[in-house]
Amino acid sequence: RKHGIGLLVCGTRGHRGVKRMLLGSVAEKVFRQAPCPVLIVPAAAEERGRISRILYPTDLSPQSMQAAPYAFSLARHYRAKLIVLHVVQEEIHSVADLARRRKLVENRMKKSGLGRALQELEPELAVELGGAAQKIRAAAAEWQAGLNVFAVGPANPAIDPPPAGAAP
């Protein structure tokens, strides 16, 4: 805020499991608290000259929809294929229910002011059933996404407990 930063770029070691619990994640703290977009670059990232596919997972919440203009703008800039992914975690009982959910995603995007961008970019709208984290990872691998655009808010203590030994 002090310097009016428009984008933070942060590297991460990608600790998982016990190491992450013990050490915490500076990158996670940054992207949950920063007032501007944050680009997280994992240690295993390769330097590439071209981003051809961008994955934008959304739960359709207002917070998630704030990331949409970035995803669409990046797709336009890189002339990349945009994949909009919505993961349904509740029960879906038929193909018709799944089709209705896909239409809901499309309508929410149009109502958010992205209707013109939807027509221009013709993103792939994917609706998956299951756990969000698993489906996002699978979609990123399946589509070979070179960039993932997420909206992330403050940690929810009920879902994201602090690392062991961390001060309250």
C-alpha positions, -999 to +999 in steps of 0.1 A: +000+000+000+028+024+010+044+021-025+012+016-046+024-018-058+001-032-086+015-067-087+036-088-063+058-116-076+067-142-050+087-174-053+078-205-033+097-236-023+065-256-024+068-273+010+040-297+017+028-317+047+048-316+079+074-291+066+047-267+056+030-271+090+063-264+108+076-237+086+044-220+074+043-205+040+054-169+034+039-170-001+006-180+013+006-153+039+015-128+012-012-138-012-039-139+015-030-105+029-018-085-001-042-057-014-031-064-050-027-094-073+001-118-064+020-140-089+033-171-071+062-189-090+069-224-078+105-236-076+099-262-103+086-236-128+104-236-161+111-204-179+089-204-209+084-178-236+048-186-244+017-192-223-008-210-245-034-221-219-047-203-188-068-220-161-092-199-141-110-219-114-140-201-100-166-209-073-187-179-086-183-160-053-179-122-056-143-127-044-136-153-071-152-132-098-127-104-090-100-126-105-119-130-138-108-097-154-072-107-148-077-141-163-095-127-194-069-099-198-040-123-196-057-147-220-062-118-244-026-106-240-010-140-245-036-150-271-040-181-249-069-205-246-088-197-214-103-226-194-130-215-169-134-243-143-162-245-118-161-275-094-195-286-080-191-302-046-227-309-040-248-338-053-256-337-090-282-363-100-283-361-138-266-348-169-293-322-171-283-309-136-247-307-148-258-288-180-278-264-158-247-258-136-226-251-167-253-226-179-252-209-145-214-204-148-219-189-182-247-166-171-228-154-140-199-145-162-221-125-185-238-107-156-204-098-142-197-076-172-176-102-189-201-110-216-182-093-244-149-110-233-168-144-233-178-138-269-143-126-279-122-152-262-147-181-264-132-198-232-137-235-225-163-237-197-157-268-177-179-280-148-165-309-128-178-329-098-158-336-067-132-320-045-120-286-057-083-290-050-081-324-067-102-312-097-082-280-102-049-299-101-063-325-126-076-298-149-042-279-148-024-311-158-050-322-184-051-288-201-014-283-196-021-249-182+009-226-183-008-202-158-034-206-132-054-175-120-070-178-086-088-155-062-077-162-026-090-144+005-080-143+041-074-177+057-104-193+074-092-206+108-117-234+107-104-246+073-068-233+073-054-238+108-022-219+116+011-239+115+020-257+147+038-234+171+026-202+153+015-173+174-023-168+175 
